[in-house]
Amino acid sequence: MTDEQIIEEFEREDISLASIKKRVFAYTVDEILISVLFLIIYFGQIPRDAGYEQTINLLNGLFSYIIFLKVIYQAFFVWAYGATPGKMLTKIRVISTVNLGNPDMIYAINRSLVRIVSESLFYMGFLWAFTNPKRETWHDKVAKTLVVDVY
């Protein structure tokens, strides 16, 4: 869909873009949930008598698992439900600009991978949303998605 067609469809369907504030809150909730999930999965691998430095080194060794967990979490929820638990809580969802439904699995995976890249580059892709009229982040642009209010 072109930008004009998207705008027309949004007006016809009474769809509005999610605010940056809601998106930041949803992001925070999701990061907390991912952290708790990671701790539940890998808590047994951290020795009880490990010092601060040893714990940091162990967590650095698990960094790729954290990235993998984040990609799977984001991709699955966006593909299956159109929203992560954080987005559900804030009543926002991700829609495809191709069909205004949930993104296809490939787009959801691409979106979550580019999201990781954006985080790694000092959140530049997230900051992009502040300058974009459609509030698109880099991962939204790549995956052809927008984040909208549910109600």
Phi and psi in degrees as GROMACS dihedral restraints (atoms count N, CA, C in turn):
[ dihedral_restraints ]
;  ai    aj    ak    al  type     phi  dphi    fc
    3     4     5     6     1   -80.3    20    10
    4     5     6     7     1   165.8    20    10
    6     7     8     9     1   -57.8    20    10
    7     8     9    10     1   -39.9    20    10
    9    10    11    12     1   -64.7    20    10
   10    11    12    13     1   -41.7    20    10
   12    13    14    15     1   -65.5    20    10
   13    14    15    16     1   -38.6    20    10
   15    16    17    18     1   -63.5    20    10
   16    17    18    19     1   -45.5    20    10
   18    19    20    21     1   -61.0    20    10
   19    20    21    22     1   -44.8    20    10
   21    22    23    24     1   -60.8    20    10
   22    23    24    25     1   -44.8    20    10
   24    25    26    27     1   -65.2    20    10
   25    26    27    28     1   -40.8    20    10
   27    28    29    30     1   -60.8    20    10
   28    29    30    31     1   -44.0    20    10
   30    31    32    33     1   -66.1    20    10
   31    32    33    34     1   -41.9    20    10
   33    34    35    36     1   -65.2    20    10
   34    35    36    37     1   -41.2    20    10
   36    37    38    39     1   -91.5    20    10
   37    38    39    40     1     0.6    20    10
   39    40    41    42     1    56.0    20    10
   40    41    42    43     1    50.4    20    10
   42    43    44    45     1  -102.3    20    10
   43    44    45    46     1   136.0    20    10
   45    46    47    48     1  -125.0    20    10
   46    47    48    49     1   149.7    20    10
   48    49    50    51     1   -68.8    20    10
   49    50    51    52     1   145.5    20    10
   51    52    53    54     1   -71.0    20    10
   52    53    54    55     1   145.4    20    10
   54    55    56    57     1   -74.4    20    10
   55    56    57    58     1   157.0    20    10
   57    58    59    60     1   -61.4    20    10
   58    59    60    61     1   -38.7    20    10
   60    61    62    63     1   -59.0    20    10
   61    62    63    64     1   -45.4    20    10
   63    64    65    66     1   -64.0    20    10
   64    65    66    67     1   -39.9    20    10
   66    67    68    69     1   -66.1    20    10
   67    68    69    70     1   -39.9    20    10
   69    70    71    72     1   -65.2    20    10
   70    71    72    73     1   -42.9    20    10
   72    73    74    75     1   -63.3    20    10
   73    74    75    76     1   -44.0    20    10
   75    76    77    78     1   -61.3    20    10
   76    77    78    79     1   -41.8    20    10
   78    79    80    81     1   -59.6    20    10
   79    80    81    82     1   -45.3    20    10
   81    82    83    84     1   -62.1    20    10
   82    83    84    85     1   -45.4    20    10
   84    85    86    87     1   -60.2    20    10
   85    86    87    88     1   -46.3    20    10
   87    88    89    90     1   -63.0    20    10
   88    89    90    91     1   -40.9    20    10
   90    91    92    93     1   -63.9    20    10
   91    92    93    94     1   -38.6    20    10
   93    94    95    96     1   -65.0    20    10
   94    95    96    97     1   -45.5    20    10
   96    97    98    99     1   -62.3    20    10
   97    98    99   100     1   -42.1    20    10
   99   100   101   102     1   -63.9    20    10
  100   101   102   103     1   -41.0    20    10
  102   103   104   105     1   -63.1    20    10
  103   104   105   106     1   -43.7    20    10
  105   106   107   108     1   -65.1    20    10
  106   107   108   109     1   -44.0    20    10
  108   109   110   111     1   -59.9    20    10
  109   110   111   112     1   -43.8    20    10
  111   112   113   114     1   -60.9    20    10
  112   113   114   115     1   -44.5    20    10
  114   115   116   117     1   -62.8    20    10
  115   116   117   118     1   -40.3    20    10
  117   118   119   120     1   -62.6    20    10
  118   119   120   121     1   -43.2    20    10
  120   121   122   123     1   -69.6    20    10
  121   122   123   124     1   -43.7    20    10
  123   124   125   126     1  -109.0    20    10
  124   125   126   127     1     7.0    20    10
  126   127   128   129     1   -59.1    20    10
  127   128   129   130     1   -37.5    20    10
  129   130   131   132     1   -66.4    20    10
  130   131   132   133     1   -16.9    20    10
  132   133   134   135     1   -85.9    20    10
  133   134   135   136     1    -9.1    20    10
  135   136   137   138     1   -95.4    20    10
  136   137   138   139     1   113.7    20    10
  138   139   140   141     1   -60.6    20    10
  139   140   141   142     1   141.7    20    10
  141   142   143   144     1   -63.8    20    10
  142   143   144   145     1   -30.6    20    10
  144   145   146   147     1   -96.2    20    10
  145   146   147   148     1    15.1    20    10
  147   148   149   150     1   -69.9    20    10
  148   149   150   151     1   137.4    20    10
  150   151   152   153     1   -80.4    20    10
  151   152   153   154     1   176.6    20    10
  153   154   155   156     1   -59.0    20    10
  154   155   156   157     1   -48.9    20    10
  156   157   158   159     1   -65.6    20    10
  157   158   159   160     1   -40.9    20    10
  159   160   161   162     1   -64.9    20    10
  160   161   162   163     1   -39.6    20    10
  162   163   164   165     1   -64.2    20    10
  163   164   165   166     1   -43.9    20    10
  165   166   167   168     1   -60.9    20    10
  166   167   168   169     1   -44.6    20    10
  168   169   170   171     1   -62.5    20    10
  169   170   171   172     1   -40.2    20    10
  171   172   173   174     1   -64.2    20    10
  172   173   174   175     1   -44.7    20    10
  174   175   176   177     1   -65.5    20    10
  175   176   177   178     1   -36.5    20    10
  177   178   179   180     1   -61.4    20    10
  178   179   180   181     1   -36.6    20    10
  180   181   182   183     1   -68.0    20    10
  181   182   183   184     1   -23.5    20    10
  183   184   185   186     1   -95.6    20    10
  184   185   186   187     1     6.9    20    10
  186   187   188   189     1   -55.5    20    10
  187   188   189   190     1   -43.7    20    10
  189   190   191   192     1   -64.0    20    10
  190   191   192   193     1   -31.3    20    10
  192   193   194   195     1   -69.3    20    10
  193   194   195   196     1   -36.1    20    10
  195   196   197   198     1   -62.9    20    10
  196   197   198   199     1   -46.8    20    10
  198   199   200   201     1   -60.0    20    10
  199   200   201   202     1   -46.2    20    10
  201   202   203   204     1   -59.6    20    10
  202   203   204   205     1   -44.8    20    10
  204   205   206   207     1   -61.8    20    10
  205   206   207   208     1   -41.9    20    10
  207   208   209   210     1   -64.4    20    10
  208   209   210   211     1   -42.3    20    10
  210   211   212   213     1   -64.1    20    10
  211   212   213   214     1   -47.0    20    10
  213   214   215   216     1   -63.0    20    10
  214   215   216   217     1   -45.3    20    10
  216   217   218   219     1   -57.5    20    10
  217   218   219   220     1   -53.6    20    10
  219   220   221   222     1   -64.0    20    10
  220   221   222   223     1   -48.8    20    10
  222   223   224   225     1   -63.3    20    10
  223   224   225   226     1   -45.5    20    10
  225   226   227   228     1   -62.4    20    10
  226   227   228   229     1   -51.8    20    10
  228   229   230   231     1   -65.9    20    10
  229   230   231   232     1   -39.4    20    10
  231   232   233   234     1   -67.3    20    10
  232   233   234   235     1   -40.4    20    10
  234   235   236   237     1   -68.9    20    10
  235   236   237   238     1   -48.8    20    10
  237   238   239   240     1   -76.3    20    10
  238   239   240   241     1   -40.7    20    10
  240   241   242   243     1  -119.0    20    10
  241   242   243   244     1   -10.2    20    10
  243   244   245   246     1    77.5    20    10
  244   245   246   247     1     4.0    20    10
  246   247   248   249     1  -162.3    20    10
  247   248   249   250     1   144.1    20    10
  249   250   251   252     1   -80.8    20    10
  250   251   252   253     1   168.0    20    10
  252   253   254   255     1   -55.0    20    10
  253   254   255   256     1   -37.7    20    10
  255   256   257   258     1   -63.8    20    10
  256   257   258   259     1   -40.7    20    10
  258   259   260   261     1   -68.3    20    10
  259   260   261   262     1   -38.8    20    10
  261   262   263   264     1   -60.6    20    10
  262   263   264   265     1   -42.3    20    10
  264   265   266   267     1   -61.7    20    10
  265   266   267   268     1   -38.0    20    10
  267   268   269   270     1   -92.4    20    10
  268   269   270   271     1     3.9    20    10
  270   271   272   273     1    59.8    20    10
  271   272   273   274     1    47.0    20    10
  273   274   275   276     1  -128.3    20    10
  274   275   276   277     1   161.2    20    10
  276   277   278   279     1  -150.5    20    10
  277   278   279   280     1   162.6    20    10
  279   280   281   282     1   -97.3    20    10
  280   281   282   283     1   128.9    20    10
  282   283   284   285     1  -124.6    20    10
  283   284   285   286     1   150.6    20    10
  285   286   287   288     1   -80.1    20    10
  286   287   288   289     1   136.2    20    10
  288   289   290   291     1   -78.0    20    10
  289   290   291   292     1    -6.9    20    10
  291   292   293   294     1   -77.6    20    10
  292   293   294   295     1   -45.3    20    10
  294   295   296   297     1  -133.3    20    10
  295   296   297   298     1     3.5    20    10
  297   298   299   300     1    60.9    20    10
  298   299   300   301     1    20.7    20    10
  300   301   302   303     1  -112.2    20    10
  301   302   303   304     1  -165.8    20    10
  303   304   305   306     1   -64.1    20    10
  304   305   306   307     1   143.7    20    10
  306   307   308   309     1   -64.5    20    10
  307   308   309   310     1   147.7    20    10
  309   310   311   312     1   -63.9    20    10
  310   311   312   313     1   162.0    20    10
  312   313   314   315     1   -57.1    20    10
  313   314   315   316     1   -43.9    20    10
  315   316   317   318     1   -60.9    20    10
  316   317   318   319     1   -44.0    20    10
  318   319   320   321     1   -65.7    20    10
  319   320   321   322     1   -38.4    20    10
  321   322   323   324     1   -65.2    20    10
  322   323   324   325     1   -40.4    20    10
  324   325   326   327     1   -67.5    20    10
  325   326   327   328     1   -46.3    20    10
  327   328   329   330     1   -58.3    20    10
  328   329   330   331     1   -41.6    20    10
  330   331   332   333     1   -60.9    20    10
  331   332   333   334     1   -45.3    20    10
  333   334   335   336     1   -70.8    20    10
  334   335   336   337     1   -33.0    20    10
  336   337   338   339     1   -68.4    20    10
  337   338   339   340     1   -44.1    20    10
  339   340   341   342     1   -68.0    20    10
  340   341   342   343     1   -30.2    20    10
  342   343   344   345     1   -61.1    20    10
  343   344   345   346     1   -41.7    20    10
  345   346   347   348     1   -63.7    20    10
  346   347   348   349     1   -43.3    20    10
  348   349   350   351     1   -60.6    20    10
  349   350   351   352     1   -44.1    20    10
  351   352   353   354     1   -60.8    20    10
  352   353   354   355     1   -43.5    20    10
  354   355   356   357     1   -61.7    20    10
  355   356   357   358     1   -40.2    20    10
  357   358   359   360     1   -68.3    20    10
  358   359   360   361     1   -25.4    20    10
  360   361   362   363     1  -100.2    20    10
  361   362   363   364     1    48.0    20    10
  363   364   365   366     1    58.7    20    10
  364   365   366   367     1    34.1    20    10
  366   367   368   369     1    60.6    20    10
  367   368   369   370     1    25.9    20    10
  369   370   371   372     1   -59.9    20    10
  370   371   372   373     1   -38.5    20    10
  372   373   374   375     1   -65.9    20    10
  373   374   375   376     1   -30.6    20    10
  375   376   377   378     1   -73.7    20    10
  376   377   378   379     1   -41.4    20    10
  378   379   380   381     1   -63.9    20    10
  379   380   381   382     1   -26.5    20    10
  381   382   383   384     1   -55.4    20    10
  382   383   384   385     1   -33.2    20    10
  384   385   386   387     1   -61.8    20    10
  385   386   387   388     1   -27.2    20    10
  387   388   389   390     1   -69.2    20    10
  388   389   390   391     1   -25.0    20    10
  390   391   392   393     1  -102.0    20    10
  391   392   393   394     1    -3.5    20    10
  393   394   395   396     1  -103.3    20    10
  394   395   396   397     1   128.4    20    10
  396   397   398   399     1   -61.7    20    10
  397   398   399   400     1   -27.3    20    10
  399   400   401   402     1   -93.0    20    10
  400   401   402   403     1     5.7    20    10
  402   403   404   405     1    56.8    20    10
  403   404   405   406     1    34.2    20    10
  405   406   407   408     1   -79.5    20    10
  406   407   408   409     1   135.5    20    10
  408   409   410   411     1   -91.6    20    10
  409   410   411   412     1   175.6    20    10
  411   412   413   414     1   -59.4    20    10
  412   413   414   415     1   -42.6    20    10
  414   415   416   417     1   -68.3    20    10
  415   416   417   418     1   -28.6    20    10
  417   418   419   420     1   -68.8    20    10
  418   419   420   421     1   -42.8    20    10
  420   421   422   423     1   -62.0    20    10
  421   422   423   424     1   -47.2    20    10
  423   424   425   426     1   -63.9    20    10
  424   425   426   427     1   -41.2    20    10
  426   427   428   429     1   -89.0    20    10
  427   428   429   430     1     1.1    20    10
  429   430   431   432     1    55.7    20    10
  430   431   432   433     1    53.1    20    10
  432   433   434   435     1  -128.8    20    10
  433   434   435   436     1   162.4    20    10
  435   436   437   438     1  -136.2    20    10
  436   437   438   439     1   154.5    20    10
  438   439   440   441     1  -107.0    20    10
  439   440   441   442     1   124.1    20    10
  441   442   443   444     1  -127.3    20    10
  442   443   444   445     1   161.6    20    10
  444   445   446   447     1   -73.3    20    10
  445   446   447   448     1   143.9    20    10
  447   448   449   450     1   -80.6    20    10
  448   449   450   451     1   -40.3    20    10
